[in-house]
Amino acid sequence: MNETKRNYALEYYKSWRKYDLIVNLYQLGRDTLHRRKALMLAGLKEGDTVLDLCCGTGLSFKAIQSIIGPHGKIIAIDINENMLALAQKRAADNGWTNIEFSTAPIEQLNLSENVDFAFFALCWYDKDLSYGWLKSISRFMDKEKGRICFMDYKLPDNWLRPIIYPLLWIEIKWLGESYTIEELKWKPKEVIGSMLKDSKYKAYFFDCLVAVSGQPLDTY
Ligand SMILES: C[S@@+](CC[C@H](N)C(=O)[O-])C[C@H]1O[C@@H](n2cnc3c(N)ncnc32)[C@H](O)[C@@H]1O
């Protein structure tokens, strides 16, 4: 795929209705549990203010809320208005009043407060883009205490690989997305780890999911 022609802003404009179903199916209904695992690894704490970047339909909210509690806060960002509308509905349905929403692209984010934690769930695209995002958000994060966490899929390196490969192919086709399975053959520990300070790594769910966490670098 020619990265210069790819428009990330248009992703999920076709598939937003199917999104939650496919994510839950793929993770056998354990999605919230898996998000919580990533957040725990990264050291999210009660009362933290969390940036939920590329929040989509708000699938991370339940896991985040279960740790930060009512004194914490979520700032949820997504450029896709359809996805964000579902996230807003999810917040309203659950009575979560500690969530602010914005359709600002991460590249142009402007916050009036600092945040303790930044969460990127299922929104890995490529290193250059993610580095730019980290640069943008690091302006609002404490270099010592701020924590960043990426959680995403990868192709397992074990016996499940030939089984997962066609399943992911079907998922990607059904969602009508522009990314390919080839892009899931990445090395998250090395790639994301190199963009964070003191990084921690965990692979789980049969080696299909990863969480990488750390602190903002001084060099963004
Ligand atoms: C795969 S979804 C992930 C949604 C959610 N984090 C989850 O775990 O279910 C990726 C989301 O990233 C959003 N996105 C892509 N580029 C973005 C940008 N530059 N700024 C804000 N959101 C962006 C898309 O609109 C989409 O909703």
The ligand as a MOL file (V3000), in Angstrom:
LIG
                    3D

  0  0  0     0  0            999 V3000
M  V30 BEGIN CTAB
M  V30 COUNTS 27 29 0 0 0
M  V30 BEGIN ATOM
M  V30 1 C -9.7230 0.6180 14.8800 0
M  V30 2 S -10.5120 2.0560 15.4500 0 CHG=1
M  V30 3 C -10.1060 1.8960 17.1710 0
M  V30 4 C -11.2060 2.3890 18.0430 0
M  V30 5 C -11.0290 2.1490 19.5370 0
M  V30 6 N -9.8020 2.6910 20.0600 0
M  V30 7 C -11.1120 0.6710 19.8860 0
M  V30 8 O -10.1930 0.1630 20.5120 0
M  V30 9 O -12.1190 0.0570 19.5520 0 CHG=-1
M  V30 10 C -9.4420 3.3800 14.9270 0
M  V30 11 C -10.0610 4.7610 15.1220 0
M  V30 12 O -9.0310 5.7550 14.9040 0
M  V30 13 C -9.6540 6.9270 14.4370 0
M  V30 14 N -8.6130 7.8200 13.8710 0
M  V30 15 C -7.8100 7.5650 12.8180 0
M  V30 16 N -6.9580 8.6010 12.6160 0
M  V30 17 C -7.2310 9.5210 13.5830 0
M  V30 18 C -6.6890 10.8070 13.9130 0
M  V30 19 N -5.6980 11.3350 13.2050 0
M  V30 20 N -7.2010 11.4960 14.9670 0
M  V30 21 C -8.2310 10.9600 15.6950 0
M  V30 22 N -8.7880 9.7430 15.4240 0
M  V30 23 C -8.2930 9.0340 14.3910 0
M  V30 24 C -10.6600 6.3830 13.4170 0
M  V30 25 O -11.6730 7.3060 13.1530 0
M  V30 26 C -11.1620 5.1070 14.1450 0
M  V30 27 O -12.3600 5.3380 14.8530 0
M  V30 END ATOM
M  V30 BEGIN BOND
M  V30 1 1 1 2
M  V30 2 1 2 3
M  V30 3 1 2 10
M  V30 4 1 3 4
M  V30 5 1 4 5
M  V30 6 1 5 6
M  V30 7 1 5 7
M  V30 8 2 7 8
M  V30 9 1 7 9
M  V30 10 1 10 11
M  V30 11 1 11 12
M  V30 12 1 11 26
M  V30 13 1 12 13
M  V30 14 1 13 14
M  V30 15 1 13 24
M  V30 16 1 14 15
M  V30 17 1 14 23
M  V30 18 2 15 16
M  V30 19 1 16 17
M  V30 20 1 17 18
M  V30 21 2 17 23
M  V30 22 1 18 19
M  V30 23 2 18 20
M  V30 24 1 20 21
M  V30 25 2 21 22
M  V30 26 1 22 23
M  V30 27 1 24 25
M  V30 28 1 24 26
M  V30 29 1 26 27
M  V30 END BOND
M  V30 END CTAB
M  END
